[in-house]
Amino acid sequence: MSKYRCTVCGYVYDPKDGDPAGNVEPGTAFDDLTEEWQCPKCHAPKEMFVKF
């Protein structure tokens, strides 16, 4: 699974780690995150992330 970086603050969403603060289980693909999901660091919307 690919990682995604927030273009606002640089936070990296790694599917193998999930987002414990946002109650996202490890193994959750970025595409499976809800549209309401936000960067846990700066609260940027999901659209502000780029695949790398």
C-alpha positions as CSV (number, residue, x, y, z in Angstrom):
1,M,0.0,0.0,0.0
2,S,1.2,3.5,-0.8
3,K,2.0,6.2,1.6
4,Y,0.5,9.7,1.4
5,R,2.0,13.0,2.5
6,C,0.1,16.1,3.6
7,T,1.1,19.0,1.4
8,V,0.4,21.5,4.2
9,C,2.4,20.1,7.1
10,G,4.3,17.1,5.8
11,Y,2.5,14.4,7.9
12,V,2.8,11.0,6.3
13,Y,-0.2,8.6,6.4
14,D,1.2,5.1,6.3
15,P,-1.6,2.5,5.9
16,K,0.4,-0.1,7.9
17,D,0.1,2.2,10.9
18,G,-3.3,3.7,10.3
19,D,-4.3,6.7,12.4
20,P,-4.7,5.7,16.1
21,A,-5.7,9.3,17.1
22,G,-8.5,9.2,14.4
23,N,-9.6,5.6,15.3
24,V,-8.3,4.3,11.9
25,E,-7.1,0.7,12.2
26,P,-3.7,-0.3,10.9
27,G,-4.0,-1.8,7.4
28,T,-6.6,0.8,6.3
29,A,-5.8,2.0,2.8
30,F,-5.8,5.8,2.1
31,D,-8.6,5.4,-0.4
32,D,-10.7,3.7,2.3
33,L,-10.5,6.7,4.7
34,T,-13.8,8.6,4.9
35,E,-14.1,11.9,3.0
36,E,-14.4,13.6,6.4
37,W,-11.0,12.3,7.6
38,Q,-8.5,15.1,8.2
39,C,-4.7,15.3,8.8
40,P,-4.2,14.4,12.5
41,K,-1.5,17.0,12.7
42,C,-2.8,20.1,11.0
43,H,-6.5,19.2,10.2
44,A,-6.1,19.7,6.4
45,P,-8.7,17.8,4.4
46,K,-8.0,14.5,2.7
47,E,-7.7,16.3,-0.7
48,M,-4.5,18.0,0.5
49,F,-2.6,14.6,0.5
50,V,-0.4,13.4,-2.3
51,K,0.7,9.8,-3.0
52,F,4.5,9.1,-2.9
